[in-house]
Amino acid sequence: YHPAPLSEKTVPDTFVVQISASYKGPVVYSIAPEDGKGYFSIDSSTGIIQTKTHLKLEDFPLIFSVRATDSLDAAIFNEVPVNVEVIDENDFHPVFQFSLLEESLEENLPPAPIVQLKAQDNDTGRNGVLTYGILSENRLKFRIDETTGVLYSTTSFDYEEEPTEYQVVIYAEDDGIPEKKRGYCTVVIKIID
């Protein structure tokens, strides 16, 4: 049996799967005592498996055995494996090490890397995969590598003719399901004469 994956936020008493044995007489269903890590219970007459407690993502996938035993003769039984998977929910927002950074950039330089930004997301799988982007209106003068988080200038700057300070708002966005989450960082770039 391979039931539909459960959310890591699944509450106790949630239906998992129903086991069914074909036999000439009534059977009693049970989970092997050492199996299932105490996460599941089974109705001995219907074969319905439910969660008993909250699930810990790090313990899954989990395979445990269910036994169907002849109700009159315990020596007559058969076992079947049940493979349960748990899906990581998108619990966390990406977080930058600093919410505000100051960087200097000399005027009249060709386009160049300015700083590498790094965010952390404590989710696993695709919920923890990050892409970077620029939120503010300075996208014409700056760009960011979506994968590495390196912020670049896209033009040269003139200290006397243009603003001498730019605030560039950077976001890190996870690839979360069902929704994506973002974290933010502001980079203040000072143009040096």
N, C-alpha and C positions, 0 to 999 in steps of 0.2 A: 504494500500500500504506500502510495506517495500522495498524501493530501495536498491541497492548495497551501502555499506558504502562508505563515502567520506573521502578523506585524509584531515587532518587538514590544508594542504597547498593548498586546492582547491581554485581556483581563481574565481572572480565574472564572471557571465554569463556561468557557467558550467551546463550542462544538469544534472538533478536529476532523474526525472521520468515524464511520461506522464499519466495524469488522463483521463479516458474515461468513460462517462456515456451513458448508453443505454436509449434512450427516443424517443418519437414519433416526436419531433420537435427539433429545435436548442436550445442549452443551453449556458449559460454564466458561466464560471468557475471563482471562486474567492477564496482567502485565507481569513479566518476569520481575521478581523483587529487586534485582540488581540493575534493571534496565530503566530507562526513562528519566533518571536523575531526579525523580520525585515531581516532575513537571506535569504528569498526566494521571488521570484516573479512568477506569473503564467500568461501565455498567456490566455486571457479570451475566445478565440475561439478555440484554439487547446488543451488546458489543459496541455501544457508543463510547468513543473516547473524547474526553474533555480536558481542558487545562485545569490544573489544581492550583497553580500559583503564577506569579508574573514570570515572564521568560527572560533569560539573560542571553543576549545575542551571541556572546563568546562561546556558549555551550552548543551552538548549532552550526551545521546540520546535525541531527541526532537520529540514530537508528536504534530502535528497541524492538523486542519481540513480544508478540501477543500470542497467548496460548488458548486454544479451544480444547476443552477437556470433556469427555463423556461424563454426563452428570451422575451416572451410576458406577463408573469404573475409571478411577483416576489414572490407571495405567494406559488408557486409550486417549491419546491427545495428538494435536498437531500444532506447529508454530508457524507464524508468518512475520516477516520483518515489516516495520512501519518506519518510513523515512520522513522526518519532519524538518522543514526548513523555516527559518525566521528571516524576515526582511528588515533591514536597517531603516528606520524612519529618519527623516531629515530633521534632527533635533537641534542642530547647532548652526549659528551664523558664522561665516568666515570672520576672523579677527586679525587685524594687522598688529604687528609688534608695537608700532607707534601710530597714533591717530593724526599726528602733525609732524611733518618733517620740513627742515629748511635746507635747501641746496643752493649753491652758487654756480653761475654759468657766465663765463667771460663773453663779452660782446664780440661780434665779427667772427665767431667760430663757425665752421661748417656744421651741419646737423650731426649730433653726437649723442651717445648714451649719457644720461644724467644720473640715474640711480636705479638700483634693482629693489623693487618692493616685494615683500613676502607676507602672505597671509596664511593662517592656519585654520583648518576646519576639523573638528574632532569627530565628524561622522566618518563612516567607512564606505567603500565602494563609490558609486557615482555621486552619492550625497557629499563626498569629501573632495571631489575633483573640482578644481578651481580654474576659472578664466578671469582675466583682468581686463578692465576697460576704463575709459575716461568719461566722467559724468559731466564735467563743466564745459563751458563754451570754448575752451582753449584747444579744441581738437585740431584746429588748423595749424597751430604752432608746435603741438606736442602729439606724440603717439605712444602707445604702450604695446609691448608684445603680449598678446593674449595668454600665452602659455608660460613665459618666463617671468613676467612682471617687470621687465626692464622698461623704464620710461626714457624716451628719446626726445630731443628737439628735432623739428622737421625743417627748420630754417635758421638763418643766422639772425642775431639781434643787434640793434644799434642803440647803445646806451643813451645817446643824445636825442634820438628821434622817436623812441617808442617807450612804453611803460618800463619801469625798471624792476617791477615785481609782478609775478603771476601766481595766482592760486589755482592749482590744478587738483580737482577732486577725482581720486582714483577709487574704483570699486573692485572688489573680488566677489565673484558670484559662483556659487556651487551649482552642480548639475542635479539638484535635488528633485525628489519625487515625493509628494505630488506638486510641490512648489519649490522654486529656487529661492535661495536666501542670499543676501548681500551683506558685506561689511565695507566700511569706508575709511579712507585716509586722505588727508589734504597735504599736498606737497607745495610749499612756498618756494618759488624759484626766483632768486635775486640775480639780476643781470649786473655784472661787474664792469666798471669802466676800465 
